Every structure is written in C-alpha cells, then in structure tokens.
Amino acid sequence: MKQLPKNPAALILIWIIALILILTGTRWFLMNGFLQVEQKQLYKDIDRINQTLNQTLNNLSTFTADWAHWDDAYHFVIGKNPRFPAINLKNSVYINANINLLMYFNRQGKLLAGAAFDLNTHQTVPYPAGLKKYLSPDSSLLQQKNVNVTTDGFINLPSGILLIAASAISDGNKQAPIAGTLMTGRYLSTTLIQKIAEITQLHLSVFTLADIKQNNSLRNIYQQLLQKGDQTTEIIDKNKAAGYQLLRDINQKPIGLLKLVTNRPVYATGIESIQYYLIAIICLSLLLLWIIRYLRQPKRHALEKSLRRALKNQEFSLYFQPKFDLQQQKITSVEALIRWTHPTLGVIAP
C-alpha cells in the first residue's frame, strides 16, 4: 500500500487542495439547491397573482351575468322596455361595481345602450379607441350562444389593458331565447394593480407593448416568453428577484407583461447557512490535521531516539547506485546512499 507523504508541508498542501475542492463543490451544490427552491417560490408567487386576477375577472363575469339575465334588461333589448337605460344605467352602477364599461348589444351586434365611465372623475367619457376591433360581428365577445357561459379575459387598447366580460342576454330564468350580449369592462389600472399587490403582498407592475418596446431589458424578457412559455424568472441582484407573466388578450395575442419583484430570503438564508457550514468544515479540518500531527509525534520521537542507538549499533549501510548514460552506453557516475535497517521496523524509507 502506498504510504502518505511524511513531509508535513506536502500533507498540508494535499489537504488544502482537497478542502478547496470539497468547499467549492459543496457551495455549488447547496447554492444550486437554494436557487431551485427560490425559483419554485417565484412561480408560486406568479400563480398567486394569476389567481387574484382570475378572481377579479370572475367578479366581473358574475356582475355581467347578473345584469344580462334580468327580465328588465331582456325586455329592453327586445324593444319592450325603452326606459330601462334611464332608470337603471346611472353613474352609481359604474362606481359601485368598479367598472369602466357597460354595453348592451342586440343579436345583430348593434349597440343599444351603455357608456364608458371614468372612475377617477365619476363621469361618462367617449368609448375608448381601439375597442371597435374587438366588436366585429364574428367576435367571441358578441357571439354568445350559451346563457350559462360567460366569456372573459383581456383586451388591449391604446388607453390601457381592459378586463372584459361578455354574457348572453336572456330573462331571469334563462329560459327565453338569447336576445343579445351584455359586455362590461374594467381597466387594469394603477389602483387595481395596487389592490392586487396588497392582497398578494408582492411588488407588482404591468407593462403594455409600448412600454416593452422602450425598455431593452423588458424587450429581452418579452422575446424569451414568446419563445419558451408565458412565465419566467430572473435574478436581479443578491437582494431582489423577479417573476414575469405574459398577458394575452381574448384572441390569445400577447398584449403586455406582468412583473413581480420580491426579496430573496431563501438566498440570504442559504448564504448564511453555507458560511456556517464552511466555518465548521475548516475548523474540523484544522482539528483533523492537528490530530494527525499529534498521532505522528510518538513515532517520530521513537525514530529520533532509535537514530542515536543506530549509530552505536552500526545499523546503517552504505549503498552505491550507478547512473547509466543510455546514449553513451556506460556508467558515468555513482550515487552514495545510506540506508537504515531498523531491528523491528525494517528498512526505513528516506
């Protein structure tokens, strides 16, 4: 069996190299594990935001269905209740329901009543530009064929991203033939974003396509999402990480980007744990080196004591080792070597 180097310096060097390899590998393995945990948490945070957004859409859909499946509304759309808008479609409806848009259409897609509403000024405003492209006769919003199904999602307008819901108009019992469509909408406004951020306890931002075009970092993330999926994560620095969700409209076209920023407690805890671990490994290594040195001392002292006796007992032998030149094919010199033959240990290696 090959013996370990007896030179303490060589032994220490080997141990230091091994220790560096162990520490480097351990650090990489542990940090990779912490990063995976951190990434999973980011995806969970994205899902929480999506759930909150879906709940907001569900609330909008519920309101839309309630107002679509109403005898008074149904009779208005079929021409039997002309006073319905004046009596029911007042500003308080928009304010209480937190909606920016309410529109009644007949089966032919003709707008019969409704308005766009500014929740900040509490006043009606013109219908937003860009809305018309989503209201073609074959639009999924206007082609409502089932009174029990409400279409909801997002649409992209120059004024911002709008949460939209559409429901078939029928009587209160949902027994009458479908008479048209009720469509309502709510902007994904700063107020709504802040509310979602408060519910999820996350820092949240929404970027439109125009915002993305003006920011190189967002543009790179956007391209990555288009190629690899609707969600991704990013490490910003040692304290912050970000998650991204691609927003699509009711036609599944990309219309924006949702970004959440969160602290990195897992990373911070991981770094602290690794530091303690490395300190423990170094301390144990130093202790082990000391134990090895301590265990070697008795043998060393015994050899030193035997060395004095060896001189007296003539335990040393002289050997000559020739040096042969292969090119000249002759012995060019000899090397004198002293070997110690210990009475119990045998020949002592140099």
C-alpha positions as a Markdown table, in Angstrom:
| # | Residue | x | y | z |
|---|---|---|---|---|
| 1 | Met | 0.0 | 0.0 | 0.0 |
| 2 | Lys | 1.3 | 3.4 | -0.9 |
| 3 | Gln | 2.2 | 5.5 | 2.1 |
| 4 | Leu | 1.0 | 9.1 | 2.6 |
| 5 | Pro | 3.7 | 11.7 | 2.3 |
| 6 | Lys | 5.6 | 12.1 | 5.5 |
| 7 | Asn | 6.6 | 15.6 | 4.8 |
| 8 | Pro | 4.2 | 17.8 | 6.8 |
| 9 | Ala | 4.2 | 20.5 | 4.2 |
| 10 | Ala | 3.2 | 18.1 | 1.4 |
| 11 | Leu | 0.5 | 16.6 | 3.6 |
| 12 | Ile | -0.9 | 20.1 | 4.4 |
| 13 | Leu | -0.8 | 21.1 | 0.7 |
| 14 | Ile | -2.7 | 17.9 | -0.3 |
| 15 | Trp | -5.3 | 18.6 | 2.5 |
| 16 | Ile | -5.7 | 22.2 | 1.4 |
| 17 | Ile | -6.3 | 21.2 | -2.2 |
| 18 | Ala | -8.8 | 18.6 | -1.1 |
| 19 | Leu | -10.5 | 21.0 | 1.2 |
| 20 | Ile | -10.8 | 23.6 | -1.6 |
| 21 | Leu | -12.4 | 21.0 | -3.9 |
| 22 | Ile | -14.8 | 19.9 | -1.2 |
| 23 | Leu | -15.8 | 23.5 | -0.3 |
| 24 | Thr | -16.2 | 24.5 | -3.9 |
| 25 | Gly | -18.4 | 21.5 | -4.7 |
| 26 | Thr | -20.4 | 21.8 | -1.6 |
| 27 | Arg | -21.1 | 25.5 | -2.2 |
| 28 | Trp | -22.1 | 24.9 | -5.8 |
| 29 | Phe | -24.4 | 22.0 | -4.8 |
| 30 | Leu | -26.1 | 23.9 | -1.9 |
| 31 | Met | -26.5 | 27.2 | -3.9 |
| 32 | Asn | -28.0 | 25.3 | -6.8 |
| 33 | Gly | -30.5 | 23.8 | -4.4 |
| 34 | Phe | -31.3 | 27.1 | -2.9 |
| 35 | Leu | -31.8 | 28.7 | -6.3 |
| 36 | Gln | -34.2 | 25.9 | -7.3 |
| 37 | Val | -36.2 | 26.5 | -4.2 |
| 38 | Glu | -36.2 | 30.2 | -4.8 |
| 39 | Gln | -37.4 | 29.7 | -8.4 |
| 40 | Lys | -40.2 | 27.5 | -7.3 |
| 41 | Gln | -41.3 | 30.2 | -4.9 |
| 42 | Leu | -41.3 | 32.8 | -7.7 |
| 43 | Tyr | -43.5 | 30.6 | -9.8 |
| 44 | Lys | -45.9 | 30.2 | -6.9 |
| 45 | Asp | -46.0 | 34.0 | -6.5 |
| 46 | Ile | -46.8 | 34.3 | -10.2 |
| 47 | Asp | -49.6 | 31.8 | -9.8 |
| 48 | Arg | -51.0 | 33.7 | -6.8 |
| 49 | Ile | -51.2 | 36.9 | -8.9 |
| 50 | Asn | -52.9 | 35.0 | -11.7 |
| 51 | Gln | -55.4 | 33.6 | -9.2 |
| 52 | Thr | -56.1 | 37.1 | -7.9 |
| 53 | Leu | -56.5 | 38.4 | -11.4 |
| 54 | Asn | -58.8 | 35.5 | -12.3 |
| 55 | Gln | -60.9 | 36.2 | -9.2 |
| 56 | Thr | -61.2 | 39.8 | -10.3 |
| 57 | Leu | -62.3 | 38.6 | -13.8 |
| 58 | Asn | -64.8 | 36.2 | -12.1 |
| 59 | Asn | -66.3 | 39.0 | -10.1 |
| 60 | Leu | -66.7 | 41.0 | -13.3 |
| 61 | Ser | -68.2 | 38.0 | -15.0 |
| 62 | Thr | -70.7 | 37.4 | -12.2 |
| 63 | Phe | -71.8 | 41.1 | -12.3 |
| 64 | Thr | -72.2 | 40.8 | -16.1 |
| 65 | Ala | -74.2 | 37.6 | -15.9 |
| 66 | Asp | -76.5 | 39.1 | -13.3 |
| 67 | Trp | -77.2 | 42.1 | -15.4 |
| 68 | Ala | -77.6 | 40.1 | -18.6 |
| 69 | His | -80.1 | 37.6 | -17.1 |
| 70 | Trp | -82.6 | 40.1 | -15.9 |
| 71 | Asp | -86.2 | 40.5 | -17.1 |
| 72 | Asp | -86.0 | 44.3 | -17.4 |
| 73 | Ala | -82.8 | 44.1 | -19.4 |
| 74 | Tyr | -84.2 | 41.4 | -21.6 |
| 75 | His | -87.4 | 43.3 | -22.4 |
| 76 | Phe | -85.3 | 46.4 | -23.2 |
| 77 | Val | -83.2 | 44.6 | -25.7 |
| 78 | Ile | -86.2 | 43.1 | -27.5 |
| 79 | Gly | -87.9 | 46.5 | -27.6 |
| 80 | Lys | -90.4 | 46.3 | -24.8 |
| 81 | Asn | -88.8 | 48.4 | -22.0 |
| 82 | Pro | -87.3 | 51.6 | -23.6 |
| 83 | Arg | -87.0 | 53.3 | -20.2 |
| 84 | Phe | -84.5 | 50.7 | -18.9 |
| 85 | Pro | -81.3 | 52.7 | -19.5 |
| 86 | Ala | -82.7 | 55.9 | -18.0 |
| 87 | Ile | -83.8 | 54.1 | -14.9 |
| 88 | Asn | -81.0 | 51.7 | -14.3 |
| 89 | Leu | -77.8 | 52.8 | -16.1 |
| 90 | Lys | -76.8 | 55.5 | -13.7 |
| 91 | Asn | -73.3 | 56.6 | -12.6 |
| 92 | Ser | -73.7 | 54.8 | -9.3 |
| 93 | Val | -73.8 | 51.5 | -11.1 |
| 94 | Tyr | -70.3 | 52.0 | -12.5 |
| 95 | Ile | -69.0 | 53.4 | -9.3 |
| 96 | Asn | -70.4 | 50.6 | -7.1 |
| 97 | Ala | -69.3 | 47.8 | -9.5 |
| 98 | Asn | -65.9 | 49.4 | -10.2 |
| 99 | Ile | -66.4 | 49.1 | -13.9 |
| 100 | Asn | -65.3 | 51.4 | -16.8 |
| 101 | Leu | -67.5 | 50.0 | -19.5 |
| 102 | Leu | -71.1 | 48.7 | -19.9 |
| 103 | Met | -72.7 | 48.0 | -23.3 |
| 104 | Tyr | -75.9 | 46.3 | -24.4 |
| 105 | Phe | -76.0 | 44.8 | -27.9 |
| 106 | Asn | -78.8 | 43.1 | -29.8 |
| 107 | Arg | -78.4 | 39.9 | -31.8 |
| 108 | Gln | -77.2 | 41.8 | -34.8 |
| 109 | Gly | -74.3 | 43.4 | -32.8 |
| 110 | Lys | -75.9 | 46.9 | -32.7 |
| 111 | Leu | -75.2 | 48.9 | -29.6 |
| 112 | Leu | -78.4 | 49.8 | -27.8 |
| 113 | Ala | -77.3 | 51.4 | -24.6 |
| 114 | Gly | -74.4 | 51.8 | -22.3 |
| 115 | Ala | -71.4 | 54.1 | -21.7 |
| 116 | Ala | -67.7 | 54.3 | -20.9 |
| 117 | Phe | -67.0 | 55.7 | -17.4 |
| 118 | Asp | -64.0 | 57.3 | -15.7 |
| 119 | Leu | -63.8 | 56.0 | -12.1 |
| 120 | Asn | -61.5 | 58.9 | -11.2 |
| 121 | Thr | -63.7 | 61.8 | -12.3 |
| 122 | His | -67.0 | 59.8 | -11.9 |
| 123 | Gln | -68.1 | 61.0 | -15.4 |
| 124 | Thr | -69.0 | 59.3 | -18.6 |
| 125 | Val | -66.4 | 59.5 | -21.3 |
| 126 | Pro | -66.2 | 58.6 | -25.0 |
| 127 | Tyr | -65.8 | 54.9 | -25.8 |
| 128 | Pro | -62.1 | 54.1 | -25.8 |
| 129 | Ala | -60.2 | 54.0 | -29.1 |
| 130 | Gly | -59.4 | 50.5 | -30.3 |
| 131 | Leu | -62.5 | 48.9 | -28.9 |
| 132 | Lys | -64.2 | 48.5 | -32.2 |
| 133 | Lys | -61.7 | 45.9 | -33.5 |
| 134 | Tyr | -62.9 | 43.5 | -30.8 |
| 135 | Leu | -66.5 | 44.1 | -31.7 |
| 136 | Ser | -66.7 | 42.6 | -35.2 |
| 137 | Pro | -69.9 | 40.5 | -35.9 |
| 138 | Asp | -67.9 | 37.3 | -35.5 |
| 139 | Ser | -66.2 | 38.4 | -32.4 |
| 140 | Ser | -66.1 | 35.9 | -29.5 |
| 141 | Leu | -67.4 | 38.7 | -27.3 |
| 142 | Leu | -70.6 | 39.3 | -29.3 |
| 143 | Gln | -71.2 | 35.7 | -30.4 |
| 144 | Gln | -72.7 | 34.5 | -27.1 |
| 145 | Lys | -74.5 | 31.2 | -27.7 |
| 146 | Asn | -74.9 | 29.8 | -24.2 |
| 147 | Val | -76.6 | 31.6 | -21.3 |
| 148 | Asn | -74.6 | 29.6 | -18.8 |
| 149 | Val | -71.2 | 30.6 | -20.1 |
| 150 | Thr | -69.6 | 34.0 | -19.8 |
| 151 | Thr | -66.6 | 35.0 | -21.9 |
| 152 | Asp | -63.9 | 36.9 | -20.1 |
| 153 | Gly | -60.3 | 37.9 | -20.5 |
| 154 | Phe | -58.2 | 40.9 | -21.5 |
| 155 | Ile | -58.2 | 43.3 | -24.5 |
| 156 | Asn | -55.5 | 45.7 | -25.5 |
| 157 | Leu | -56.5 | 49.4 | -26.0 |
| 158 | Pro | -54.3 | 52.5 | -26.6 |
| 159 | Ser | -55.7 | 53.7 | -23.2 |
| 160 | Gly | -54.6 | 50.5 | -21.4 |
| 161 | Ile | -55.3 | 46.9 | -20.8 |
| 162 | Leu | -59.0 | 46.2 | -20.1 |
| 163 | Leu | -60.5 | 43.3 | -18.2 |
| 164 | Ile | -63.6 | 42.3 | -20.2 |
| 165 | Ala | -66.6 | 40.1 | -19.7 |
| 166 | Ala | -69.5 | 39.3 | -22.0 |
| 167 | Ser | -72.7 | 37.3 | -21.4 |
| 168 | Ala | -75.7 | 36.3 | -23.4 |
| 169 | Ile | -78.9 | 38.4 | -22.6 |
| 170 | Ser | -81.9 | 36.4 | -21.5 |
| 171 | Asp | -84.7 | 36.5 | -18.9 |
| 172 | Gly | -84.2 | 36.0 | -15.2 |
| 173 | Asn | -84.9 | 32.2 | -15.5 |
| 174 | Lys | -82.6 | 31.9 | -18.6 |
| 175 | Gln | -85.5 | 30.3 | -20.5 |
| 176 | Ala | -86.0 | 33.0 | -23.1 |
| 177 | Pro | -84.1 | 32.9 | -26.4 |
| 178 | Ile | -80.9 | 34.8 | -26.4 |
| 179 | Ala | -81.6 | 38.4 | -27.3 |
| 180 | Gly | -78.1 | 39.9 | -27.5 |
| 181 | Thr | -75.0 | 40.4 | -25.4 |
| 182 | Leu | -74.0 | 42.5 | -22.4 |
| 183 | Met | -70.4 | 43.5 | -22.2 |
| 184 | Thr | -68.6 | 45.1 | -19.3 |
| 185 | Gly | -65.0 | 46.1 | -18.7 |
| 186 | Arg | -62.6 | 47.3 | -16.1 |
| 187 | Tyr | -59.1 | 48.8 | -16.7 |
| 188 | Leu | -56.1 | 47.1 | -15.3 |
| 189 | Ser | -55.4 | 50.4 | -13.7 |
| 190 | Thr | -52.8 | 51.5 | -11.2 |
| 191 | Thr | -55.5 | 51.3 | -8.5 |
| 192 | Leu | -56.4 | 47.7 | -9.4 |
| 193 | Ile | -52.7 | 46.8 | -9.6 |
| 194 | Gln | -52.0 | 48.2 | -6.1 |
| 195 | Lys | -55.0 | 46.3 | -4.8 |
| 196 | Ile | -53.7 | 43.0 | -6.2 |
| 197 | Ala | -50.2 | 43.9 | -4.8 |
| 198 | Glu | -51.8 | 44.4 | -1.3 |
| 199 | Ile | -53.7 | 41.1 | -1.5 |
| 200 | Thr | -50.6 | 39.1 | -2.6 |
| 201 | Gln | -48.1 | 41.1 | -0.6 |
| 202 | Leu | -45.9 | 41.5 | -3.7 |
| 203 | His | -44.5 | 44.4 | -5.6 |
| 204 | Leu | -46.3 | 44.3 | -8.9 |
| 205 | Ser | -46.0 | 46.2 | -12.2 |
| 206 | Val | -47.8 | 45.9 | -15.6 |
| 207 | Phe | -46.2 | 46.9 | -18.9 |
| 208 | Thr | -48.0 | 47.4 | -22.2 |
| 209 | Leu | -46.4 | 46.6 | -25.5 |
| 210 | Ala | -45.5 | 50.3 | -25.9 |
| 211 | Asp | -43.7 | 50.1 | -22.5 |
| 212 | Ile | -41.8 | 47.0 | -23.6 |
| 213 | Lys | -40.6 | 48.5 | -26.8 |
| 214 | Gln | -38.9 | 51.3 | -24.9 |
| 215 | Asn | -37.0 | 49.1 | -22.5 |
| 216 | Asn | -34.3 | 46.7 | -23.6 |
| 217 | Ser | -34.5 | 44.5 | -20.5 |
| 218 | Leu | -38.2 | 44.1 | -20.8 |
| 219 | Arg | -37.9 | 43.5 | -24.5 |
| 220 | Asn | -35.5 | 40.6 | -23.9 |
| 221 | Ile | -37.8 | 39.1 | -21.3 |
| 222 | Tyr | -40.7 | 39.5 | -23.7 |
| 223 | Gln | -38.9 | 37.7 | -26.5 |
| 224 | Gln | -37.9 | 34.9 | -24.1 |
| 225 | Leu | -41.5 | 34.4 | -23.1 |
| 226 | Leu | -42.7 | 34.3 | -26.7 |
| 227 | Gln | -40.2 | 31.5 | -27.4 |
| 228 | Lys | -40.2 | 29.5 | -24.2 |
| 229 | Gly | -43.6 | 30.0 | -22.4 |
| 230 | Asp | -45.8 | 32.5 | -20.6 |
| 231 | Gln | -43.8 | 32.6 | -17.4 |
| 232 | Thr | -40.2 | 33.1 | -16.4 |
| 233 | Thr | -38.0 | 34.3 | -13.6 |
| 234 | Glu | -34.9 | 36.5 | -13.2 |
| 235 | Ile | -32.3 | 37.2 | -10.5 |
| 236 | Ile | -31.9 | 41.0 | -10.3 |
| 237 | Asp | -29.2 | 41.1 | -7.7 |
| 238 | Lys | -28.3 | 39.4 | -4.4 |
| 239 | Asn | -31.4 | 41.0 | -2.7 |
| 240 | Lys | -34.1 | 41.0 | -5.4 |
| 241 | Ala | -35.6 | 38.5 | -7.8 |
| 242 | Ala | -38.3 | 39.0 | -10.4 |
| 243 | Gly | -41.1 | 36.9 | -12.0 |
| 244 | Tyr | -42.8 | 37.6 | -15.3 |
| 245 | Gln | -46.1 | 36.6 | -16.7 |
| 246 | Leu | -47.1 | 37.2 | -20.4 |
| 247 | Leu | -50.6 | 38.7 | -20.7 |
| 248 | Arg | -52.7 | 37.6 | -23.7 |
| 249 | Asp | -56.0 | 39.0 | -25.0 |
| 250 | Ile | -59.2 | 37.0 | -25.6 |
| 251 | Asn | -57.7 | 36.1 | -29.0 |
| 252 | Gln | -54.5 | 34.8 | -27.4 |
| 253 | Lys | -52.4 | 37.5 | -28.8 |
| 254 | Pro | -49.6 | 38.9 | -26.5 |
| 255 | Ile | -50.6 | 42.3 | -25.2 |
| 256 | Gly | -48.4 | 43.0 | -22.2 |
| 257 | Leu | -46.2 | 41.9 | -19.4 |
| 258 | Leu | -46.8 | 41.5 | -15.7 |
| 259 | Lys | -43.7 | 41.8 | -13.4 |
| 260 | Leu | -43.4 | 41.0 | -9.8 |
| 261 | Val | -40.4 | 41.8 | -7.6 |
| 262 | Thr | -39.7 | 40.0 | -4.4 |
| 263 | Asn | -36.9 | 39.8 | -1.8 |
| 264 | Arg | -34.6 | 36.8 | -1.6 |
| 265 | Pro | -35.0 | 35.4 | 1.9 |
| 266 | Val | -34.1 | 31.9 | 0.7 |
| 267 | Tyr | -30.9 | 33.1 | -0.9 |
| 268 | Ala | -30.0 | 35.1 | 2.2 |
| 269 | Thr | -30.7 | 32.1 | 4.5 |
| 270 | Gly | -28.7 | 29.9 | 2.2 |
| 271 | Ile | -25.7 | 32.1 | 2.2 |
| 272 | Glu | -25.7 | 32.3 | 6.0 |
| 273 | Ser | -26.1 | 28.6 | 6.3 |
| 274 | Ile | -23.2 | 28.0 | 3.8 |
| 275 | Gln | -21.0 | 30.3 | 5.8 |
| 276 | Tyr | -21.6 | 28.4 | 9.0 |
| 277 | Tyr | -21.1 | 25.2 | 7.2 |
| 278 | Leu | -17.8 | 26.3 | 5.7 |
| 279 | Ile | -16.6 | 27.6 | 9.0 |
| 280 | Ala | -17.4 | 24.2 | 10.6 |
| 281 | Ile | -15.6 | 22.3 | 7.8 |
| 282 | Ile | -12.5 | 24.5 | 8.2 |
| 283 | Cys | -12.5 | 24.0 | 11.9 |
| 284 | Leu | -12.9 | 20.3 | 11.6 |
| 285 | Ser | -10.1 | 20.2 | 9.0 |
| 286 | Leu | -7.7 | 22.0 | 11.3 |
| 287 | Leu | -8.7 | 19.7 | 14.1 |
| 288 | Leu | -8.0 | 16.7 | 12.0 |
| 289 | Leu | -4.6 | 18.0 | 10.9 |
| 290 | Trp | -3.7 | 18.6 | 14.5 |
| 291 | Ile | -4.8 | 15.0 | 15.4 |
| 292 | Ile | -2.7 | 13.6 | 12.6 |
| 293 | Arg | 0.3 | 15.6 | 13.6 |
| 294 | Tyr | -0.3 | 14.6 | 17.2 |
| 295 | Leu | -0.5 | 10.9 | 16.4 |
| 296 | Arg | 2.7 | 11.1 | 14.3 |
| 297 | Gln | 4.7 | 12.6 | 17.1 |
| 298 | Pro | 5.3 | 9.5 | 19.2 |
| 299 | Lys | 6.6 | 7.6 | 16.2 |
| 300 | Arg | 8.8 | 10.5 | 15.2 |
| 301 | His | 10.2 | 10.7 | 18.7 |
| 302 | Ala | 10.8 | 7.0 | 18.8 |
| 303 | Leu | 12.6 | 7.2 | 15.5 |
| 304 | Glu | 14.8 | 10.0 | 16.7 |
| 305 | Lys | 15.6 | 8.0 | 19.9 |
| 306 | Ser | 16.4 | 4.9 | 17.8 |
| 307 | Leu | 18.6 | 7.0 | 15.5 |
| 308 | Arg | 21.1 | 7.6 | 18.3 |
| 309 | Arg | 21.1 | 3.9 | 19.1 |
| 310 | Ala | 21.5 | 3.1 | 15.4 |
| 311 | Leu | 24.8 | 4.9 | 15.2 |
| 312 | Lys | 26.1 | 3.0 | 18.1 |
| 313 | Asn | 24.8 | -0.4 | 16.8 |
| 314 | Gln | 26.0 | 0.2 | 13.2 |
| 315 | Glu | 22.5 | -0.2 | 11.7 |
| 316 | Phe | 23.4 | 2.0 | 8.7 |
| 317 | Ser | 24.6 | 0.5 | 5.4 |
| 318 | Leu | 26.3 | 2.3 | 2.5 |
| 319 | Tyr | 24.9 | 1.6 | -1.0 |
| 320 | Phe | 26.2 | 2.8 | -4.3 |
| 321 | Gln | 23.7 | 3.5 | -7.0 |
| 322 | Pro | 25.2 | 3.8 | -10.5 |
| 323 | Lys | 24.0 | 6.4 | -13.0 |
| 324 | Phe | 23.9 | 5.0 | -16.6 |
| 325 | Asp | 24.0 | 7.1 | -19.7 |
| 326 | Leu | 21.8 | 5.5 | -22.4 |
| 327 | Gln | 23.3 | 7.5 | -25.2 |
| 328 | Gln | 26.9 | 6.6 | -24.3 |
| 329 | Gln | 26.0 | 3.2 | -23.1 |
| 330 | Lys | 28.2 | 3.4 | -20.0 |
| 331 | Ile | 28.2 | 4.2 | -16.3 |
| 332 | Thr | 29.0 | 7.9 | -15.8 |
| 333 | Ser | 28.9 | 8.2 | -12.0 |
| 334 | Val | 27.5 | 6.6 | -8.9 |
| 335 | Glu | 25.4 | 8.0 | -6.1 |
| 336 | Ala | 26.2 | 7.1 | -2.5 |
| 337 | Leu | 23.1 | 6.2 | -0.4 |
| 338 | Ile | 22.8 | 5.4 | 3.3 |
| 339 | Arg | 20.1 | 3.0 | 4.4 |
| 340 | Trp | 18.9 | 2.4 | 7.9 |
| 341 | Thr | 17.9 | -1.1 | 8.8 |
| 342 | His | 15.8 | -0.9 | 12.0 |
| 343 | Pro | 15.8 | -4.0 | 14.1 |
| 344 | Thr | 11.9 | -4.0 | 14.3 |
| 345 | Leu | 10.7 | -1.7 | 11.6 |
| 346 | Gly | 12.9 | -3.0 | 8.9 |
| 347 | Val | 14.4 | -0.7 | 6.2 |
| 348 | Ile | 13.4 | 2.9 | 6.9 |
| 349 | Ala | 12.4 | 4.8 | 3.8 |
| 350 | Pro | 14.2 | 8.0 | 3.1 |
